[in-house]
Amino acid sequence: MDLSRQHAALRPQLQSLYDHLLESGQFILGPLVAEFEQKLAKFCNCNYAVGISSGTDALLMAMIALGIGDGDEVITTPFTFFATAGCIARLGAKPVFVDIHPTTFNIDADGIESAITEKTKAIIPVHLFGQPSDMTSIMAIARRHGLRVIEDAAQAMGAKHHSQNAGTFGDIGCLSFYPTKILAAIGDAGACLTNDANLQKKMLDLRVHGSGGRETFNQIGGNFRLDTIQAAILTFKISFLNGWIEQRRALADRYNQKLQCPALGLPIEPAHSYHSYNQYTIHVFGQMRDKLQHHLSVHEIGNRVYYPKPLHHQPCFKHLGYQPGQFPVAEQAAREVLSLPMYPELNETEQDQIIGVVQEFFALD
Ligand SMILES: *Cc1c(COP(=O)(O)O)cnc(C)c1O
C-alpha cells in the first residue's frame, strides 16, 4: 500500500489545514472535532459520532459505556485483529469465541445462541476486511436474549448490509482511521457511532476521563480524545470516500474476473451486502498459501496474511482453555488466507502485473 499517492494528490489542501491549525493553537478536541463528528454521522447515516483516539480505544470505551466488566462474557470471533478480544479481557470480562463462516470470514450467526450463558452481556461482530456481518440475524439474536451489540467496524467504514451502514445496527459501532484503513488519518484516530442520545453523552464524558472536561467525575473514563489535526484531515478526506470505495470495488471486480481458478477461493459478496474491500483477501487451497506468498514476495508484490494465528491460539488467552481444532473454520482460514494489494490509487497496469504473477504461479493464462 502506498499512502503517499493519496497525500500527493491532496497536498496543497492538507498543507493549508496544517497552517491554519498551527495558527489556531487548538490541538485537542474543539470545533473541528465537532464538525468531523457531524460529517461522519451524516456519512454513516446515524444520529451521533464521537471522535476517539484510536479504533482500539473506541472498542474499549464502547464497552465501558455499556457497563461491561468483571465476570461478564462477551461473544466474538476468533478470526480478527487482536484488539477486539484484547479490549474485552482488559476490562475483566471473558471473550467467548464462536467460529466463523468460511466465505465471509465473519462470525457464523448460527453458532452464537449455543454460546450464550446467563453471564453473556454482549456480542461483538467484526465486519472483517470490509465485508459486513449478518447483522439481521445477529440483531434478532441480541433482542431475543437481551444482549448488547458493539460492532467492530474498524475495517468496514462505508460498507453496507441491506443498504444500512456497518456500525449503525448495534448499540455502538467502532471505527478506526489507522493509516491502512478505508478512511486514513495521518496517525492514530477512531470513532464511536450510536443512535442513542444517552450513550452519546456518556461517551463524550468518558473520553475525557469521565468528566467531559469538567471537575466532577461521575464515571471512570480515560484519555480517549481525538487530536484536532486528525479531525481536520478526516473531515477533508471524507468527501472523497465514496469514490475511493468505488475504486476499491472496481479493483476487486477485476481481481475476481482474472483470478478464477480451482486453487483459489475469491471473495464473495452476498446479494444484500456492499463490501468496502479494506482488504482483498483470498483463500489459497491445497497448502499452497505460503508458497504463493513467497512467490509474490520474490516478485516484490506486497502481500499480508491477516491473520496467521486465530485468537484462541494466542498465548495470552491460554487460560480460556480453548483447544486446537475447536474452531476449524477459523483455523483453516488462518492457514489459507492471503491479502493482495488493494488501495484506491493502485492502477490497472500495476494490478495486471500482480495478476500476472499469480497466474504465472498457477500456470494459468
Ligand atoms: C484496526 C483494527 C482495530 C484497532 O484499530 P486501531 O485504530 O489500530 O486501534 C480493531 N479491530 C479491527 C478489526 C481492526 O482492523
PDBQT file of the ligand as one rigid body, heavy atoms in Angstrom, charges set to zero:
ROOT
HETATM    1  C1  LIG A 401      -7.503  -1.773  13.076  1.00  0.00    +0.000 C 
HETATM    2  C2  LIG A 401      -8.448  -2.577  13.871  1.00  0.00    +0.000 A 
HETATM    3  C3  LIG A 401      -8.741  -2.290  15.217  1.00  0.00    +0.000 A 
HETATM    4  C4  LIG A 401      -7.989  -1.286  16.022  1.00  0.00    +0.000 C 
HETATM    5  O1  LIG A 401      -7.920  -0.010  15.500  1.00  0.00    +0.000 OA
HETATM    6  P1  LIG A 401      -6.657   0.941  15.850  1.00  0.00    +0.000 P 
HETATM    7  O2  LIG A 401      -7.113   2.263  15.316  1.00  0.00    +0.000 OA
HETATM    8  O3  LIG A 401      -5.468   0.391  15.166  1.00  0.00    +0.000 OA
HETATM    9  O4  LIG A 401      -6.513   0.951  17.328  1.00  0.00    +0.000 OA
HETATM   10  C5  LIG A 401      -9.713  -3.052  15.845  1.00  0.00    +0.000 A 
HETATM   11  N1  LIG A 401     -10.350  -4.041  15.217  1.00  0.00    +0.000 NA
HETATM   12  C6  LIG A 401     -10.092  -4.360  13.942  1.00  0.00    +0.000 A 
HETATM   13  C7  LIG A 401     -10.853  -5.470  13.290  1.00  0.00    +0.000 C 
HETATM   14  C8  LIG A 401      -9.122  -3.649  13.221  1.00  0.00    +0.000 A 
HETATM   15  O5  LIG A 401      -8.848  -3.988  11.960  1.00  0.00    +0.000 OA
ENDROOT
TORSDOF 0
